[in-house]
């Protein structure tokens, strides 16, 4: 039986917890309180009082994203307490500032999750712990670790992938402007292989030659690959590249390894855009000035056009505003779902999650493309050993402006979507024409909001996506609604886990064990310090009593109304103003449902007798990242077998606000 050593111990437990929360909000430490006496330790100890630590989690970290993505069960006390311990361990590792610490990989996974869930608090804690400098030092000193085993090329290892994403997440316009030119160029040089070697570092969760997914339904598992002697198999399949971890209520959640190439492109272009493009003084001042000089009808930039390039970003940094709409974490929902749903190309991705939010690609986009020379690209293909001077200059890498205005159209049941292009063999789905059959004729009626695609005497009709307005879906004619007997769709997950946790033995039995404090006070203090110092020793955020709640929802399910959307098509062009400066183009393409991969064909809007560099027929494929950046690779079109690499490089774009 315990002897009362403090009047605090006589207080009701809830009142005692409230006092504790007030105390640690002032001095930031719970450890001294845990070490003060055995009974207080027994009342407040981590194994016995997960409710207290779940409250600390809500005050200290953002929690909206976890409930939105995984369900309200994530907010049960034991799950938040577990997550608090994991996140606190990661912050402690980062504060040690040792990039060679054995715990760095686990700290990077926790930091990546925190940034993916960030709505203000998480970023503040990570920056206070020193993550920006920590990950910057890691990239500069460890990105090429063990590259001797890969002929000098950096590894797409989990720790490198996470480091690059964390470097991007912690990049801000102010931080990059403060970076010296030498250090900025060092980062650009380090990430360059990930940016422009697509046959070594994949830029999609499944090769873009596939549109119909999962592969088991259309390929029977027979995947063709060629061997590039210097780099390995092509195309690259990333099946099973995932990390399994205890994440909130999921004891074995699989999170895919994030794509290093996507983060590297964001890092590259964000640093390149710091330095404005030089404005040639021989250019006309404006388009009107060009007319006055007698060549206003000619295609080419004016000084005003170059000024416009410098006024707008190639890529936008992650939002820092915690009160923005949409919130920072919700802008990353599609990216997070891609990582948790699109790990195995042979498996269907989750139907309850979005991998592309309707309307994400619509609007005016501005960015840049990187174009190597044919000889430079061929040399990279043949280089077994990474060249010592692997720089933009040595690769004759040129950057060109990229503009497009896109509109989105949906195929709504009972309409049929356009079939895929290519060889119709389950492997070649026609990426060279953005997964659309060759010979397809597109007719867009802007007034009616219709896109009609004609092929082999058959017309496929898509309708314009208009935010805030219902589409033409009708429960009486929708084949999906007729099959279900209702337009209501309910998705449930983890039924087996739910049933197991509802068993009498599995609910909160882990919280009932007493802490063995022993008889020796000195040993007690030592044990308490060892047990809790690694869990909670940071300054906690201000407490908000109103946010303390426990959800009664036991099963995560998503209920939606069927909207009948079967396919997404995109069409667009270069605005006239931008076309006069940088050439006129037309665009068309589709969105792959499995992971939200966007493919677009760019063709010259006019026929030129002497085609200039960059006026070829190219296909762009990539992801909308963070809801605002379109990042991926472009490749030259042609009747090239998908197993054969062709001229290909990087691009990045960001959506501009109308009127800006």
C-alpha positions in Angstrom: 0.0 0.0 0.0 1.3 3.4 -0.9 2.0 6.1 1.7 0.7 9.5 0.7 3.7 11.7 0.1 2.0 14.7 -1.3 -1.4 16.3 -0.9 -1.6 16.3 -4.7 -2.0 12.5 -4.6 -5.3 12.9 -2.7 -6.9 14.9 -5.5 -9.3 13.3 -8.0 -7.3 12.0 -10.9 -8.9 14.3 -13.6 -8.2 17.4 -11.4 -4.6 16.2 -10.8 -4.1 15.8 -14.6 -5.3 19.3 -15.2 -2.9 20.7 -12.6 -0.1 18.7 -14.3 -0.9 20.1 -17.7 -0.8 23.6 -16.3 2.6 22.9 -14.6 4.2 21.4 -17.7 2.8 24.3 -19.9 4.9 26.6 -17.7 8.2 24.8 -17.3 7.9 22.3 -20.2 9.1 19.3 -18.2 7.2 16.3 -16.8 10.2 14.2 -15.9 11.0 16.0 -12.5 7.4 15.5 -11.5 7.6 11.8 -12.3 10.7 11.5 -10.2 9.3 13.4 -7.2 7.7 10.4 -5.6 6.6 6.8 -6.3 2.9 7.5 -6.0 2.9 10.4 -8.4 4.9 8.3 -10.8 2.4 5.5 -10.5 -0.5 8.0 -11.2 1.1 9.8 -14.1 3.4 7.1 -15.5 3.3 6.5 -19.2 2.1 2.8 -19.1 -0.7 3.7 -16.6 -2.0 7.0 -17.8 -2.1 7.0 -21.6 -5.0 9.4 -21.4 -2.8 12.1 -20.0 -0.2 11.6 -22.8 -2.9 11.6 -25.4 -4.0 15.0 -24.2 -0.4 16.2 -24.4 -0.3 15.0 -28.0 -3.3 17.0 -29.0 -1.9 20.1 -27.4 1.5 19.7 -28.9 1.0 18.2 -32.4 -1.5 18.5 -35.2 -4.1 15.8 -35.2 -6.6 16.7 -37.9 -4.8 14.9 -40.7 -4.7 11.5 -38.9 -8.4 11.5 -38.1 -9.2 12.6 -41.7 -7.0 9.9 -43.3 -7.3 7.0 -40.9 -10.5 7.6 -38.9 -11.4 8.9 -35.5 -10.0 5.7 -33.8 -6.6 7.2 -34.2 -7.5 9.6 -31.4 -8.1 6.9 -28.8 -5.8 7.5 -25.9 -3.5 4.6 -26.3 -2.9 5.4 -30.0 -2.1 9.1 -29.4 0.2 8.2 -26.5 2.1 5.8 -28.8 2.4 8.4 -31.5 3.6 11.0 -28.9 6.4 8.7 -27.8 7.5 8.0 -31.4 7.4 11.7 -32.4 9.2 12.8 -29.2 12.0 10.2 -29.8 12.5 11.7 -33.3 12.7 15.2 -32.0 15.2 14.2 -29.4 17.4 12.5 -32.1 17.3 15.6 -34.2 18.2 17.8 -31.3 21.3 15.7 -30.7 22.5 17.1 -34.1 24.4 13.9 -35.0 23.7 12.9 -38.6 25.5 9.6 -38.0 23.2 8.6 -35.1 21.8 5.1 -35.5 18.3 6.5 -34.9 18.3 8.9 -37.9 16.3 6.7 -40.2 13.5 6.2 -37.7 13.7 9.9 -36.9 13.3 10.7 -40.6 10.3 8.5 -40.9 8.7 10.3 -38.0 9.6 13.7 -39.3 8.2 12.8 -42.7 4.9 11.8 -41.1 4.9 15.0 -39.0 5.4 17.1 -42.1 2.7 15.2 -44.0 0.3 16.0 -41.0 1.5 19.5 -40.5 -1.0 22.3 -39.9 1.4 24.6 -38.1 2.4 22.9 -34.8 4.4 20.1 -36.3 6.6 22.4 -38.5 7.2 24.6 -35.5 8.4 21.7 -33.3 10.6 20.3 -36.1 12.2 23.7 -36.8 12.7 24.3 -33.1 14.5 21.0 -32.9 16.8 22.0 -35.8 15.5 19.8 -38.6 16.3 22.3 -41.4 20.0 22.4 -40.6 20.1 18.7 -39.7 18.7 17.5 -43.0 20.7 20.0 -44.9 23.9 18.7 -43.4 22.8 15.1 -44.0 22.3 15.7 -47.7 25.6 17.4 -48.1 27.6 14.8 -46.2 25.7 11.5 -46.5 23.6 11.5 -49.7 26.4 9.8 -51.6 27.2 7.4 -48.8 28.0 3.9 -50.1 27.9 5.2 -53.7 31.1 3.3 -54.3 28.9 0.2 -54.5 26.8 1.8 -57.2 29.6 3.1 -59.4 29.4 6.5 -57.9 25.7 7.1 -58.4 23.7 8.0 -55.3 21.4 5.4 -53.9 17.6 5.6 -53.9 17.7 4.2 -50.4 14.9 4.9 -47.9 17.0 7.3 -45.9 18.1 9.3 -49.0 14.5 9.5 -50.2 13.3 10.8 -46.9 16.2 13.2 -46.6 15.4 14.8 -49.9 11.7 15.1 -49.1 12.5 16.7 -45.7 14.9 19.0 -47.4 12.1 20.1 -49.6 9.5 20.3 -46.8 11.9 22.6 -44.8 12.8 24.8 -47.7 11.4 28.3 -47.6 11.9 31.3 -49.9 13.6 33.1 -47.1 15.9 30.2 -46.3 16.9 29.7 -49.9 17.6 33.4 -50.4 19.9 33.4 -47.4 21.8 30.4 -48.8 25.1 31.3 -50.4 25.6 30.8 -54.1 28.3 28.2 -53.4 26.1 26.2 -51.1 23.1 26.5 -53.3 25.1 25.1 -56.3 26.4 22.3 -54.1 22.9 21.1 -53.4 21.9 21.4 -57.1 25.0 19.3 -58.0 24.2 16.7 -55.4 20.6 16.1 -56.5 21.2 16.4 -60.2 21.4 12.7 -61.0 17.9 12.2 -59.4 16.6 15.0 -61.5 17.8 14.0 -65.0 18.4 10.2 -65.0 14.9 8.8 -65.2 16.0 5.3 -66.3 17.9 5.0 -63.0 15.6 6.8 -60.6 11.8 6.3 -61.3 9.4 9.2 -61.3 6.2 7.2 -60.9 4.9 4.5 -58.5 4.3 2.3 -61.5 5.8 2.8 -65.0 3.9 5.3 -67.1 3.5 2.8 -70.0 0.6 1.3 -68.0 -2.8 3.0 -67.7 -5.1 0.1 -66.8 -4.2 -1.0 -63.2 -3.7 -3.2 -61.3 -1.4 -5.1 -63.6 -2.9 -8.5 -62.7 -6.1 -7.6 -64.5 -4.5 -6.8 -67.9 -1.0 -8.3 -68.0 -1.2 -11.6 -66.1 2.1 -10.6 -64.4 4.1 -10.7 -67.6 6.1 -7.5 -67.5 8.7 -6.9 -70.2 11.9 -5.1 -69.3 15.1 -4.3 -71.1 18.5 -4.3 -69.6 20.5 -1.0 -69.7 24.1 -2.3 -69.0 25.1 0.8 -67.1 21.9 1.3 -65.0 19.8 -1.9 -64.8 16.3 -2.9 -65.9 13.9 -0.5 -67.6 11.1 0.4 -67.1 11.5 0.4 -63.3 8.9 -1.4 -61.1 9.0 -0.4 -57.4 6.7 -3.2 -56.1 7.0 -3.7 -52.4 9.3 -0.7 -51.7 7.6 0.2 -48.4 8.2 0.7 -44.7 6.0 -1.2 -42.1 5.5 0.7 -38.9 3.1 1.0 -35.9 1.2 4.2 -36.9 -1.6 5.4 -34.5 -4.1 2.5 -34.4 -2.5 0.6 -37.3 0.1 -1.8 -35.9 1.5 -2.7 -39.3 0.8 0.2 -41.7 2.8 0.0 -44.9 4.0 3.4 -46.1 5.7 3.5 -49.6 9.2 4.9 -50.0 8.6 8.4 -51.4 10.0 9.1 -54.8 13.5 10.6 -54.6 13.3 12.0 -58.1 10.2 14.1 -57.4 11.7 15.7 -54.3 14.9 16.3 -56.1 13.1 18.1 -58.9 11.4 20.3 -56.4 14.7 21.0 -54.7 16.5 21.7 -58.0 13.9 24.1 -59.5 13.3 25.9 -56.2 16.9 26.8 -56.0 17.3 27.6 -59.6 14.4 30.1 -59.4 16.2 32.1 -56.7 18.4 33.7 -59.3 16.4 35.7 -61.8 16.8 35.1 -65.5 18.9 37.7 -67.2 17.0 40.1 -69.5 18.8 40.5 -72.9 18.8 44.2 -73.7 18.5 43.6 -77.4 14.9 42.3 -77.0 11.9 44.7 -77.6 10.6 46.2 -74.4 7.0 45.1 -75.0 4.9 43.4 -77.6 3.7 46.8 -78.7 7.4 47.9 -79.0 8.0 44.8 -81.2 5.2 45.9 -83.6 6.7 49.3 -83.8 10.0 47.7 -84.8 8.3 45.8 -87.5 8.4 42.2 -86.2 5.5 42.0 -83.8 4.0 39.0 -85.5 7.1 37.0 -85.0 7.3 34.4 -82.3 9.8 35.4 -79.6 10.0 37.0 -76.1 10.2 40.6 -75.2 11.8 42.0 -72.1 8.3 42.2 -70.6 7.9 38.5 -71.2 11.1 37.7 -69.4 10.1 40.0 -66.5 6.9 37.9 -66.2 9.0 34.7 -65.9 10.9 36.2 -63.0 7.8 37.5 -61.3 6.2 34.0 -60.9 7.6 30.8 -59.4 8.5 27.6 -61.1 7.5 25.7 -58.0 5.8 26.9 -54.8 7.0 26.0 -51.4 4.8 24.2 -48.9 2.3 26.5 -47.2 3.4 27.9 -43.8 0.0 29.4 -43.0 -1.8 27.2 -40.4 -5.1 29.0 -40.9 -5.1 28.7 -44.7 -7.9 27.1 -46.7 -7.3 24.3 -47.6 -5.1 23.5 -44.7 -1.4 22.6 -45.3 -2.0 18.9 -44.4 -5.1 18.5 -46.6 -3.1 19.7 -49.6 -0.9 16.7 -49.0 -3.8 14.1 -48.7 -3.4 12.8 -52.3 0.3 12.5 -51.9 -0.1 10.6 -48.6 -2.7 8.2 -50.1 -0.4 7.5 -53.0 2.3 6.3 -50.6 -0.1 4.1 -48.6 -2.2 2.8 -51.4 0.1 2.5 -54.5 2.8 0.2 -53.3 2.1 -2.9 -55.3 1.3 -2.5 -59.0 -0.3 -5.9 -58.9 -2.9 -4.8 -56.3 -5.8 -2.4 -56.7 -5.4 0.9 -54.9 -7.9 1.9 -52.2 -11.2 3.1 -53.6 -12.0 5.1 -50.5 -9.0 7.5 -50.9 -8.3 10.1 -53.5 -5.1 10.1 -55.5 -6.1 13.0 -57.7 -8.5 15.6 -56.5 -11.0 16.8 -59.2 -9.9 20.0 -60.7 -6.3 19.8 -59.6 -4.9 20.3 -63.1 -7.2 23.0 -64.3 -6.1 26.6 -64.8 -2.9 28.4 -65.9 0.4 26.7 -65.3 3.9 28.1 -65.6 7.2 26.3 -65.2 10.4 25.1 -66.9 11.7 22.1 -68.7 15.3 20.8 -68.7 16.5 19.7 -72.1 19.8 17.8 -72.5 21.4 17.4 -76.0 21.0 14.0 -77.7 24.7 13.3 -77.3 24.7 14.2 -73.6 21.6 12.0 -73.0 23.2 9.1 -74.9 26.4 9.5 -72.9 24.5 9.2 -69.6 22.9 6.0 -70.8 26.3 4.6 -71.4 28.1 5.8 -68.3 28.6 2.9 -66.0 30.6 5.1 -63.6 29.1 8.4 -62.7 31.3 11.1 -64.2 33.2 13.2 -61.7 32.0 16.4 -63.4 28.3 15.7 -63.5 27.0 19.2 -63.8 24.5 21.2 -65.9 27.3 22.7 -67.9 29.0 19.3 -68.7 25.6 17.9 -69.7 24.8 20.9 -71.9 21.5 21.1 -70.0 19.2 23.9 -71.1 16.1 25.3 -69.5 13.0 26.5 -71.4 9.8 28.2 -70.1 6.7 26.2 -70.1 3.1 27.6 -70.1 -0.3 25.8 -70.5 -3.9 26.4 -69.6 -5.8 23.2 -68.9 -9.5 22.2 -68.6 -10.8 19.0 -67.1 -13.5 16.8 -68.5 -15.1 13.7 -66.9 -16.6 10.6 -68.4 -19.8 10.0 -66.4 -21.7 6.7 -66.4 -23.5 5.5 -68.5 -21.1 7.0 -71.0 -18.1 4.8 -71.8 -14.5 6.0 -71.4 -12.1 6.1 -74.3 -10.1 2.8 -74.6 -6.4 2.9 -74.1 -4.0 3.3 -76.9 -0.8 1.4 -77.6 -0.5 -2.3 -78.4 -3.5 -3.4 -76.3 -1.3 -6.1 -74.8 -1.4 -5.2 -71.1 2.0 -3.6 -71.2 1.9 -0.8 -73.8 -1.1 1.3 -73.1 0.0 4.1 -75.4 1.9 6.5 -73.2 3.4 8.0 -76.4 -0.1 9.5 -77.0 -1.1 10.0 -73.3 -2.9 6.7 -73.2 -5.3 7.7 -76.0 -5.6 5.7 -79.2 -3.8 7.2 -82.2 -6.1 8.7 -84.8 -8.5 9.9 -82.1 -10.2 13.2 -83.0 -11.0 15.6 -80.2 -13.8 18.2 -80.5 -14.2 20.6 -77.6 -17.4 22.6 -77.2 -16.7 25.3 -74.6 -20.3 26.7 -74.6 -21.9 23.3 -74.0 -19.1 22.1 -71.7 -18.6 18.9 -73.8 -15.5 17.1 -75.1 -16.2 14.5 -77.8 -13.5 12.0 -78.8 -14.1 10.2 -82.1 -12.4 6.9 -82.9 -13.4 4.2 -85.4 -16.8 5.7 -86.0 -17.6 5.8 -82.3 -18.0 9.0 -80.2 -17.0 9.2 -76.6 -18.5 12.1 -74.7 -17.0 13.7 -71.6 -18.4 16.7 -69.7 -16.7 19.7 -68.2 -15.8 19.6 -64.6 -17.3 22.6 -62.8 -16.5 23.1 -59.2 -19.5 23.5 -57.0 -21.9 22.2 -59.6 -23.4 18.7 -60.0 -22.6 16.7 -63.0 -25.1 14.7 -65.2 -25.0 11.6 -63.0 -28.4 10.0 -62.7 -29.0 7.1 -60.3 -31.6 5.7 -62.7 -29.1 5.3 -65.6 -25.8 4.8 -63.7 -24.7 1.2 -64.1 -22.9 1.3 -60.7 -25.9 2.5 -58.9 -28.1 -0.1 -60.5 -25.7 -2.8 -59.5 -25.6 -1.6 -55.9 -29.3 -0.7 -55.8 -28.4 2.7 -54.4 -26.2 5.7 -55.1 -24.7 5.4 -51.6 -21.2 3.9 -51.4 -19.7 2.8 -48.1 -16.1 1.8 -47.9 -14.9 0.0 -44.8 -11.4 -1.0 -43.8 -9.7 -3.2 -41.2 -12.7 -5.3 -40.2 -10.5 -8.0 -38.8 -8.6 -5.6 -36.7 -11.8 -3.9 -35.5 -13.3 -7.3 -34.4 -10.1 -8.3 -32.6 -9.9 -5.0 -30.7 -13.6 -5.3 -29.7 -12.7 -8.6 -27.8 -12.9 -8.3 -24.0 -9.1 -8.9 -23.7 -8.0 -6.4 -26.3 -9.4 -3.1 -25.3 -7.4 -1.3 -22.7 -5.8 -4.2 -20.9 -2.3 -2.8 -21.5 -3.0 0.1 -19.3 -3.8 -1.8 -16.1 -0.4 -3.1 -15.2 1.3 -1.4 -12.2 4.7 0.1 -12.5 7.3 -1.8 -10.5 8.9 1.0 -8.5 10.9 -1.2 -6.2 11.9 -0.4 -2.6 15.0 1.6 -3.3 14.4 5.3 -4.0 17.7 5.7 -5.7 16.9 2.8 -8.1 13.4 4.2 -8.6 14.8 7.6 -9.7 17.3 5.9 -12.1 14.5 3.7 -13.6 12.1 6.6 -13.9 14.7 8.7 -15.7 15.6 5.9 -18.1 12.0 5.2 -18.8 10.6 8.7 -19.4 13.6 10.8 -20.4 13.4 9.2 -23.9 9.7 9.9 -24.2 8.8 13.4 -22.9 11.3 16.1 -22.2 10.5 19.0 -24.5 8.6 22.2 -24.1 4.9 21.7 -24.7 2.6 24.0 -26.5 0.0 26.0 -24.6 -2.9 23.8 -23.4 -6.5 24.1 -24.6 -8.9 22.2 -22.3 -11.7 22.3 -24.9 -9.8 20.1 -27.3 -9.8 17.1 -24.9 -12.2 14.5 -26.2 -12.4 10.8 -26.9 -14.1 9.6 -30.1 -16.9 7.0 -29.8 -16.5 5.9 -33.4 -15.1 2.4 -33.5 -14.9 1.6 -37.2 -13.4 3.8 -40.0 -15.7 4.0 -42.9 -16.2 6.4 -45.7 -19.7 7.0 -47.1 -20.1 8.8 -50.4 -22.7 9.5 -53.1 -21.8 8.0 -56.4 -20.9 10.6 -59.0 -20.5 8.2 -61.9 -17.1 9.5 -62.9 -15.2 6.8 -64.8 -12.4 8.7 -66.4 -10.7 12.1 -66.5 -9.5 13.8 -69.6 -7.5 17.0 -69.9 -7.2 19.5 -72.8 -5.7 22.9 -73.2 -3.3 25.2 -75.0 -0.8 28.0 -74.5 -2.5 31.4 -74.0 -2.0 33.7 -76.9 0.2 36.1 -75.0 2.5 33.3 -73.8 2.4 31.6 -77.2 3.6 34.7 -78.9 6.6 34.7 -76.6 7.4 31.0 -76.2 5.5 29.3 -79.1 2.0 28.1 -79.4 1.1 24.6 -78.3 -1.9 22.3 -77.7 -2.2 19.8 -74.9 -4.4 16.7 -74.3 -4.2 13.7 -72.0 -5.6 11.7 -69.2 -5.3 10.9 -65.5 -4.5 7.4 -64.3 -7.0 6.4 -61.7 -4.7 4.0 -59.8 -2.3 6.7 -58.5 -3.3 10.0 -60.0 -0.5 10.1 -62.6 -1.2 12.8 -65.2 0.0 12.3 -68.8 -0.2 15.1 -71.4 0.8 15.3 -75.0 2.2 18.7 -76.2 2.0 19.3 -79.9 2.8 22.5 -81.8 -0.4 24.4 -82.6 0.9 25.4 -86.0 3.0 23.7 -88.6 6.4 25.3 -89.1 8.6 24.8 -92.1 11.8 25.0 -90.0 11.0 23.6 -86.6 12.9 25.2 -83.8 14.5 23.4 -80.9 11.8 22.4 -78.4 8.9 22.3 -80.9 8.9 18.5 -81.1 6.0 16.3 -80.0 6.5 15.5 -76.3 4.6 13.7 -73.6 4.6 14.9 -70.0 3.9 12.6 -67.1 3.9 13.4 -63.4 2.0 14.1 -60.3 0.3 17.1 -58.8 2.3 17.5 -55.6 0.9 19.3 -52.6 -2.1 20.4 -54.7 0.0 23.2 -56.4 3.1 21.8 -58.2 3.0 19.6 -61.3 6.3 17.6 -61.3 7.6 14.8 -63.5 9.4 13.9 -66.7 8.9 14.7 -70.4 9.9 12.4 -73.2 10.2 12.7 -77.0 7.3 11.1 -78.8 7.7 8.4 -81.5 7.0 4.8 -82.1 9.4 3.7 -79.5 8.9 0.5 -77.6 8.2 1.3 -73.9 11.1 -1.0 -72.9 13.5 1.3 -74.8 14.7 4.6 -73.2 14.2 7.7 -75.3 15.2 11.3 -74.9 13.7 12.2 -71.6 14.3 14.8 -68.8 12.6 16.8 -66.1 10.0 19.5 -65.8 8.2 21.3 -63.0 5.3 23.8 -63.0 3.1 25.6 -60.6 -0.4 26.9 -61.0 -0.8 30.6 -61.2 -3.7 32.6 -59.7 -5.9 34.0 -62.3 -5.1 37.6 -63.1 -1.6 37.4 -61.6 
